[in-house]
Each structure stands twice: as structure tokens, then as C-alpha cells.
Amino acid sequence: HDGPVTGALFTPDGGRAISWSDDKTLRLWDLASGRQIGPAMQHDGPVTGALFTPDGGRAISWSDDK
């Protein structure tokens, strides 16, 4: 992230995490390797939160961009 990380969540299986930041991005991480999975997901404003579905297959995020 290029700005302060303001939150993060683990997937239900503990294998991945999603983090979000004031730099308007969300990033998905593989915890075994410590590497980012895919490109950063973009919002038009600082990201303020995210949640995973119970199976960890999808995520929803929200931002100051409405």
C-alpha cells in the first residue's frame, strides 16, 4: 500500500487475507508465501472496510467514494 493500512481480514480458512488502505486500494494476500494475489483493487476514495462471504470465495468492500 502507498498509504496507511486501515484494516485487514483473514479468509475463513486462514489461507488468505485482504487489506485496505487510505491509498484507495484493497489487496488480497497469500499468507503462506506473503505475496499479493493479483492486482490491487481500486476505489475512488479511501477504503473504509471489507467483508468476506462465509466460504471466503468473495469479498465486498466500501469506501468514502460512496
C-alpha positions in Angstrom: 0.0 0.0 0.0 1.1 3.6 -0.6 -0.9 4.9 2.3 -1.7 3.8 5.9 -3.3 0.4 6.1 -6.5 0.9 8.0 -7.8 -2.7 8.2 -7.4 -6.3 7.3 -9.3 -9.6 7.5 -8.4 -13.3 7.2 -10.4 -15.6 5.0 -12.4 -18.2 7.0 -9.8 -20.9 6.1 -6.9 -18.7 7.2 -5.0 -19.1 3.9 -5.5 -15.5 2.6 -6.1 -12.0 3.9 -7.4 -8.8 2.4 -6.1 -5.4 3.5 -7.3 -1.9 2.7 -5.8 1.5 2.9 -6.2 5.2 2.6 -4.4 4.9 -0.8 -7.8 3.8 -2.3 -6.8 0.1 -2.7 -7.6 -3.3 -1.4 -5.1 -6.1 -1.7 -5.5 -9.8 -1.5 -2.6 -11.7 0.1 -1.5 -15.4 0.1 -0.4 -15.9 3.7 1.8 -18.9 3.0 4.0 -17.0 0.6 3.4 -13.5 1.8 2.8 -12.4 -1.8 0.0 -10.3 -3.2 -2.6 -12.2 -5.3 -3.5 -10.3 -8.5 -3.5 -6.6 -8.9 -4.7 -4.1 -6.3 -8.5 -3.5 -6.4 -9.2 0.3 -6.7 -11.8 2.6 -5.2 -12.1 6.3 -5.9 -11.7 7.2 -2.2 -10.1 5.8 0.9 -11.3 2.2 1.6 -13.0 2.0 5.0 -13.9 -1.7 5.2 -14.4 -5.1 3.7 -16.0 -8.5 4.5 -15.6 -12.0 3.1 -18.5 -14.3 2.3 -18.6 -17.3 4.8 -16.9 -19.5 2.3 -14.1 -16.9 1.6 -14.8 -17.0 -2.1 -16.0 -13.4 -2.5 -15.5 -10.1 -0.7 -17.3 -6.8 -0.6 -15.7 -3.5 0.2 -16.9 0.0 0.9 -15.2 3.4 0.6 -15.6 7.1 1.1 -16.3 7.2 -2.7 -19.9 6.1 -1.9 
